[in-house]
C-alpha cells in the first residue's frame, strides 16, 4: 500500500472512530440524564415522610427511601450521592419528600437538611401511658391531660383504627423526629401507625395460627416487656405464658399487679395483700390475659409474643443478676424462689 492510500485509510478510520465515540458519549449522557434527572413519582400529593436517623449509612438511607417507595431503585440514588460527595453530608431529620423529585434532587434535599428545627424524642419500651403523656409534655410541650383523655376517647380510638378501650399498648416506643407545633392527635396517630407496621402479612397470618387477636398479642407483649430487661429472654418468657394459657393456668404475672399500683410511689414492690386486689388485671386472681395491654411494648416484645420459644417451662423467677431461672415443675420453681430469696438476704 503506498503512502497516499495509507493516509486516506487512516483519515477514514479516524472519522469513523470519532462518530462511534461521539455516539457512545451521547448515548451515555442521555442514559445518565434519564436515570438521574428523570422525576420519580410516588403519587402521594402530601409527600412521603422519611426519617433519616443520626448515624445512618448511605446504604441504610437508600434502603429506607426504597422501602417507602420514594425511589424505584437504590443504585441510581447511590451513584447520585457519590457524584455529589453526599455520603458524609446527609443530615438527620424527618423529611417530607415531594412527588416528582429526581435522584439528584432527593440527594440535594437530604444534604440541605430539614427546613425547620425538629425535636428528637426517644420513647422507652414498656412505658406506661401516663408516663408517656408526661414525656411528650416535657419534650414537645403537649398537653398531657389531653393525651390521657384521647387515650380513652372512643371516637379517637376508632379514627385510629383501634378496637380497644384504651390507646395504651398500641403506641410503638422508638426514636422519633417531631415537627414544631405537632398536635397531640398527630403525634399519637404517628405512634399508632408505627406499631401497625410491625404487623406484616406474615404476622397477621401468624395471628390466625395462634388463634389470637392483635389485641391479645399486644397485651401478651406488654407483660413480656415488663418482665425482663434482657431481650434475649423474651421468647423464652413468651413460651412460659403461652404454655400456661394452653393449660388454663393463671399467668400470675407480677407486672399486671404492678400496673394496678402504678400511681403509687412504691409500685414496684408487691406485697401479699396486693395479690388479693379484685381486678381483672390481677392475673393471680383472674385467669387468662388482662383486658388490655399494661404498657406500650417495643417491637422485640411483640415479635416474641407472636413467636414463643417451644419448651416445657411453666415457671420463672429472677436470679438476682437481671436474668431468670426457669422451671418445669412447681417443686423446681420453689427451689429457684428460695435461692432468689437467699440472694436478696445477702444483699441487705
SULBEL-V456647 format. One record per pair of residues at least 24 apart in sequence whose C-alpha atoms are under 10 Angstrom apart, sorted by the first residue. I is the first residue (numbers start at 1). GAP is how many residues later the second one is. D is the distance in Angstrom with one decimal. If there is no record, write none. Layout:
i-><I	I>
gap-><GAP	GAP>
d-><D	D>
This chain:
i-><32	33	34	35	35	35	35	35	35	35	36	36	36	36	36	36	36	36	36	37	37	37	37	37	37	37	38	38	38	38	38	38	39	39	39	39	39	39	39	39	39	40	40	40	40	40	40	40	40	40	40	40	40	41	41	41	41	41	41	41	41	41	42	42	42	42	42	42	42	42	42	42	43	43	43	43	43	44	44	44	44	44	45	45	45	46	46	46	46	47	47	47	47	47	47	48	48	48	48	48	49	49	49	49	49	50	50	50	50	50	50	51	51	51	51	51	51	51	51	51	52	52	52	52	52	52	52	52	52	52	53	53	53	53	53	53	53	53	54	54	54	54	55	55	55	55	56	56	56	56	57	57	57	58	58	58	58	58	59	61	61	61	65	65	70	70	70	70	70	70	70	71	71	71	71	71	73	74	76	76	76	77	77	77	77	77	77	78	78	78	79	79	80	80	80	80	80	81	81	81	81	81	82	84	84	85	86	86	87	89	92	92	93	93	93	93	93	93	93	93	94	94	94	94	94	94	94	95	114	116	116	117	117	117	117	118	118	118	118	118	118	119	119	119	119	119	120	120	120	120	120	121	121	121	121	121	121	122	122	122	122	122	123	123	123	123	123	123	123	123	124	124	124	124	124	124	124	125	125	125	125	125	125	125	125	125	125	125	125	125	125	125	126	126	126	126	126	126	126	126	126	126	126	126	126	126	126	126	126	127	127	127	127	127	127	127	127	127	127	127	127	127	128	128	128	128	128	128	128	128	128	128	129	129	129	129	129	129	129	129	130	130	130	130	131	131	131	132	132	132	132	132	133	136	136	136	137	139	140	140	140	140	140	140	140	140	141	141	141	141	141	142	142	142	142	142	143	143	144	146	146	147	147	147	147	147	148	150	150	150	151	151	156	156	157	159	160	160	160	160	160	160	161	161	161	161	162	162	163	163	164	164	164	164	165	165	166	166	167	167	167	167	167	168	168	168	168	168	168	168	168	168	169	169	169	169	169	169	169	169	169	169	169	169	169	169	169	170	170	170	170	170	170	170	170	170	170	170	170	171	171	171	171	171	171	172	172	172	172	172	172	172	173	173	173	173	174	174	194	195	195	195	195	195	197	198	198	198	198	198	199	199	199	203	203	203	204	206	206	207	207	209	210	210	210	212	214	214	215	215	215	216	216	216	216	216	216	217	217	217	217	217	217	217	217	218	218	218	218	218	218	218	218	218	218	218	218	218	219	219	219	219	219	219	219	219	219	219	219	220	220	220	220	220	220	220	220	220	220	220	221	221	221	221	221	221	221	221	221	221	221	221	221	221	222	222	222	222	222	222	222	222	222	222	222	222	223	223	223	223	223	223	223	223	223	223	223	223	223	223	223	224	224	224	224	224	224	224	224	224	225	225	225	225	225	225	225	225	225	225	225	225	226	226	226	226	226	226	226	226	226	226	226	227	227	227	227	227	227	227	227	228	228	228	228	229	229	230	230	230	231	231	231	232	232	232	232	233	233	233	233	233	234	234	234	234	234	234	234	234	234	235	235	235	235	235	235	235	235	235	235	235	236	236	236	236	236	236	236	236	236	236	237	237	237	237	237	237	237	237	237	237	237	238	238	238	238	238	238	238	238	238	238	239	239	239	239	239	239	239	239	239	239	239	240	240	240	240	240	240	240	240	240	240	240	240	241	241	241	241	241	241	241	242	242	242	242	242	242	242	243	243	243	243	243	243	243	243	244	244	244	244	244	245	245	245	245	246	247	248	248	249	249	249	249	249	249	250	250	250	250	250	250	250	250	251	251	251	251	251	251	251	251	251	251	251	252	252	252	252	252	252	252	252	253	253	253	253	253	254	254	254	255	255	255	255	255	256	256	256	256	256	256	256	256	256	256	257	257	257	257	257	258	258	259	259	259	260	262	319	319	320	320>
gap-><44	69	68	38	41	42	45	67	68	69	40	41	43	44	65	66	67	68	69	39	43	64	65	66	67	68	62	63	64	65	66	67	32	60	61	62	63	64	65	66	67	29	30	31	32	33	58	59	60	61	62	63	66	28	29	30	31	57	58	59	60	61	26	27	28	29	30	55	56	57	58	59	26	27	55	56	57	26	53	54	55	56	53	54	55	50	51	52	53	48	49	50	51	52	53	47	48	49	50	51	45	46	47	48	49	43	44	45	46	47	127	41	42	43	44	45	124	125	126	127	38	39	40	41	42	43	58	61	124	125	38	39	40	41	67	122	123	124	36	37	38	39	33	35	36	37	31	34	35	36	30	31	33	24	28	29	30	32	28	26	29	49	32	41	27	28	29	30	31	33	36	29	30	31	32	35	30	29	26	27	28	25	26	27	28	29	30	25	26	29	24	25	24	25	26	27	28	25	26	27	29	30	25	24	27	26	24	25	24	24	26	85	24	25	26	27	83	84	85	86	24	25	26	82	83	84	85	82	65	63	64	60	61	62	63	58	59	60	61	62	63	57	58	59	60	61	55	56	57	58	59	52	53	54	55	56	57	51	52	53	54	55	48	49	50	51	52	53	173	175	48	49	50	51	172	173	174	46	47	48	49	97	100	101	104	170	171	172	173	174	175	176	43	46	47	95	96	97	98	99	100	101	103	168	169	170	171	172	175	41	42	44	45	46	95	98	99	167	168	169	170	171	40	41	94	131	134	165	166	167	168	169	37	38	39	40	42	165	166	167	38	132	133	165	131	132	164	36	39	41	163	164	51	48	51	52	47	39	38	39	40	41	42	43	44	47	39	40	41	42	43	39	40	41	42	45	40	41	40	38	39	36	37	38	40	41	36	34	35	38	34	37	29	33	32	30	25	28	29	30	32	33	28	31	32	35	30	53	51	52	51	127	128	129	126	127	126	127	25	125	126	128	129	50	51	54	124	125	126	127	128	129	26	46	48	49	50	51	52	53	123	124	125	126	127	128	129	24	25	26	44	45	48	49	123	125	126	127	128	24	25	124	125	126	127	24	25	26	124	125	126	127	123	124	125	126	124	125	105	101	102	103	104	107	102	100	101	102	104	105	100	103	104	100	103	104	102	100	101	99	100	97	32	96	97	94	88	92	76	77	78	73	74	75	76	77	89	72	76	84	85	86	87	88	89	74	75	76	77	78	79	80	81	83	84	85	87	88	70	71	72	73	74	75	76	77	78	83	86	69	70	72	73	74	77	81	82	84	85	86	72	73	74	75	76	77	78	79	80	81	82	83	84	85	33	34	70	71	72	73	74	75	76	79	80	83	28	30	31	32	33	36	66	67	70	71	72	73	74	78	82	29	31	73	74	76	77	78	80	81	30	69	70	71	72	73	74	75	76	77	79	80	27	28	29	30	32	33	68	69	70	71	75	26	27	28	29	90	91	96	97	90	94	95	96	93	94	92	93	94	69	70	73	68	69	72	91	68	71	76	90	91	66	67	68	69	70	71	73	74	75	65	66	67	68	69	70	71	72	73	74	75	68	69	71	72	73	74	75	77	80	90	64	67	68	71	72	76	77	78	79	87	89	63	64	65	66	67	68	69	70	71	72	65	66	67	68	69	70	71	72	73	74	75	68	69	70	71	72	73	74	75	76	86	87	88	47	48	64	67	72	73	74	63	64	65	66	67	68	72	65	66	67	68	69	70	71	72	43	44	69	70	71	42	43	44	69	42	67	39	40	34	35	37	38	39	65	32	33	34	35	36	37	38	39	31	32	33	34	35	36	37	38	39	63	64	30	31	32	33	34	35	36	63	28	29	30	31	36	28	29	30	26	27	28	39	40	24	25	26	27	28	33	34	37	38	39	24	25	26	27	37	24	36	34	35	36	34	32	24	25	24	27>
d-><9.2	10.0	9.6	9.9	6.8	9.4	9.7	8.5	8.0	9.9	6.4	7.8	8.7	6.9	10.0	6.2	5.2	6.2	9.0	10.0	9.6	8.3	4.9	6.4	6.6	8.0	8.4	7.9	5.4	7.8	9.4	10.0	9.6	8.2	4.6	4.9	4.3	7.6	9.7	9.0	9.9	9.5	7.2	6.2	7.4	9.9	9.6	7.0	4.8	5.5	5.6	7.5	9.5	8.9	7.5	8.0	8.8	8.9	5.4	4.7	7.3	8.9	9.2	6.4	6.0	7.8	8.9	9.6	8.7	5.9	7.3	9.5	9.8	9.5	9.2	6.1	8.1	9.6	9.4	7.9	6.4	9.7	7.5	6.7	10.0	8.2	8.7	7.2	8.2	9.1	5.5	5.1	4.4	5.9	9.7	7.9	5.3	5.2	6.8	8.1	6.7	5.6	4.5	6.4	9.1	8.3	5.7	5.1	6.3	7.2	10.0	7.6	5.9	4.4	6.3	8.9	9.8	7.8	7.3	10.0	8.6	7.4	4.9	5.3	6.2	7.6	8.7	9.9	9.8	9.1	8.4	5.1	6.3	8.2	9.7	8.6	8.6	8.6	9.5	7.7	5.1	7.8	9.9	9.9	9.4	8.0	9.9	9.1	9.5	8.2	7.6	8.8	9.3	9.8	8.6	5.9	8.5	8.3	9.4	9.9	9.1	9.8	9.5	9.7	7.4	8.9	8.2	9.3	9.0	9.8	9.2	9.9	9.2	8.8	7.8	9.2	9.7	9.6	9.9	6.9	9.0	9.1	5.4	7.5	10.0	8.3	7.4	8.9	9.8	9.0	9.1	9.3	5.6	9.2	9.2	7.1	9.4	9.3	6.1	8.6	9.9	9.5	9.8	8.1	9.4	9.8	8.6	6.7	9.0	9.2	9.9	9.2	8.7	7.0	8.9	8.5	8.9	6.3	8.8	9.6	7.6	9.6	9.7	8.3	5.8	7.4	8.1	9.5	9.8	7.6	8.0	9.6	9.0	7.2	7.2	9.6	6.0	5.5	4.8	6.2	9.9	8.1	5.5	5.2	6.5	7.3	7.0	5.7	4.7	6.6	9.2	9.9	8.2	5.7	5.3	6.4	7.6	7.5	5.9	4.2	6.3	8.9	9.7	8.2	4.8	5.3	6.2	8.1	9.6	9.6	9.2	5.6	6.9	8.5	8.8	8.9	8.1	9.9	7.9	5.2	7.6	9.2	7.3	8.8	9.7	8.5	6.5	5.4	4.9	8.6	9.5	9.0	8.7	9.4	7.7	9.2	6.6	8.7	9.2	5.7	6.1	9.7	9.9	8.4	5.2	4.9	4.7	6.7	9.2	9.2	9.2	9.7	9.8	7.8	9.4	9.5	9.0	9.0	5.5	5.5	7.5	9.3	7.4	8.7	9.8	8.5	8.3	9.7	7.2	4.6	6.4	9.4	9.5	8.1	5.7	8.4	9.2	8.7	6.6	7.3	9.3	9.4	9.0	9.7	9.9	10.0	9.8	9.6	9.7	9.5	9.7	9.0	9.6	8.8	8.9	9.9	9.5	9.8	8.0	9.0	7.7	7.9	7.9	9.2	9.5	9.7	9.5	8.4	9.3	9.6	9.6	8.6	8.2	7.1	6.2	9.4	9.0	7.2	8.6	7.3	9.2	9.9	6.2	7.9	9.6	8.0	10.0	8.5	7.8	8.8	10.0	8.9	8.4	9.5	9.5	9.2	9.6	9.0	6.4	9.6	7.3	8.4	9.7	8.9	9.6	9.7	8.8	9.0	9.6	7.9	7.5	9.2	7.5	9.7	9.1	7.8	7.4	8.6	8.6	9.3	9.0	9.7	9.0	9.6	9.6	9.6	7.8	6.3	7.1	5.9	5.8	9.2	9.1	8.5	9.9	6.1	7.0	9.9	8.6	6.8	7.7	5.0	6.8	5.4	4.1	6.2	9.2	9.2	6.3	8.1	9.8	8.6	7.4	9.5	8.3	8.9	6.5	8.2	10.0	5.9	8.9	9.1	5.9	7.9	8.8	8.6	9.6	9.2	6.5	6.8	6.0	7.3	6.8	6.9	5.6	8.1	7.7	9.0	9.9	9.7	9.4	8.6	7.9	9.5	10.0	10.0	7.0	9.9	8.2	8.4	9.9	9.2	9.3	8.6	7.4	9.4	9.6	6.9	8.4	7.2	9.9	9.7	9.7	8.0	9.3	9.3	9.8	9.5	9.2	7.4	7.8	7.4	8.9	8.6	7.8	8.0	9.3	9.7	8.9	9.6	6.9	9.1	9.4	5.9	6.7	8.3	6.1	9.2	9.2	8.3	7.3	9.6	10.0	8.6	6.3	9.7	7.7	9.3	7.1	7.3	8.0	5.7	3.9	6.8	8.3	9.1	8.6	9.1	9.0	7.1	8.8	9.2	7.3	9.1	9.2	8.5	7.9	9.2	6.1	9.0	7.9	9.2	9.0	8.6	6.0	8.0	8.8	8.6	5.0	4.9	8.0	7.2	5.3	8.5	9.0	9.4	9.2	5.6	5.8	5.4	6.2	4.8	8.2	7.2	7.9	9.1	10.0	7.4	8.8	6.3	7.1	9.9	9.3	9.5	7.6	6.9	7.9	9.7	8.3	8.7	9.5	9.3	8.9	8.3	10.0	9.7	6.2	8.6	8.1	7.6	9.3	9.7	8.3	8.5	5.8	7.3	9.7	8.5	5.6	8.6	9.5	9.7	9.5	8.9	6.0	8.9	9.6	9.8	8.7	8.0	9.6	8.3	9.4	8.1	7.9	6.7	9.9	9.7	9.3	9.9	9.6	9.0	7.5	7.3	8.4	7.3	8.2	7.5	7.0	9.6	7.1	7.6	9.1	9.2	10.0	9.5	9.8	9.8	9.1	9.5	7.9	8.3	7.7	6.3	9.3	8.9	5.7	8.1	9.8	8.2	8.7	9.0	8.0	9.7	8.2	4.6	7.1	8.9	6.8	4.8	5.1	8.8	8.2	9.8	9.7	6.5	5.1	7.8	8.0	8.6	9.8	8.9	10.0	8.5	9.0	7.7	8.0	8.9	9.2	8.9	7.9	9.2	8.8	8.6	9.8	9.7	6.2	5.6	8.5	7.9	5.0	6.8	9.3	8.6	8.3	10.0	8.3	4.5	4.9	6.0	6.7	8.3	7.5	8.3	8.2	8.4	8.9	7.9	7.8	5.6	5.0	6.6	8.0	8.8	9.5	9.4	9.6	9.4	9.1	8.8	9.1	7.4	8.7	8.5	9.9	9.9	7.2	9.2	9.3	9.0	9.4	10.0	8.9	8.4	7.5	7.5	6.5	9.8	9.7	8.7	9.0	6.3	8.9	8.4	6.3	8.3	10.0	9.6	9.7	7.4	7.4	10.0	9.9	9.9	6.9	7.8	9.0	9.8	6.2	6.3	7.7	6.8	4.6	6.2	8.7	9.3	5.6	6.8	9.4	8.6	6.8	6.7	7.5	9.6	9.3	9.4	7.8	4.9	4.4	7.9	8.7	8.5	9.6	9.5	9.7	8.2	6.0	7.1	9.8	8.6	8.0	8.3	9.6	9.2	9.2	8.0	9.6	9.4	5.8	5.9	6.5	8.8	9.5	7.7	9.2	6.7	9.7	7.0	5.5	7.4	8.3	9.8	9.1	9.3	9.8	6.3	8.3	9.1	10.0	8.1	9.6	7.5	9.6>
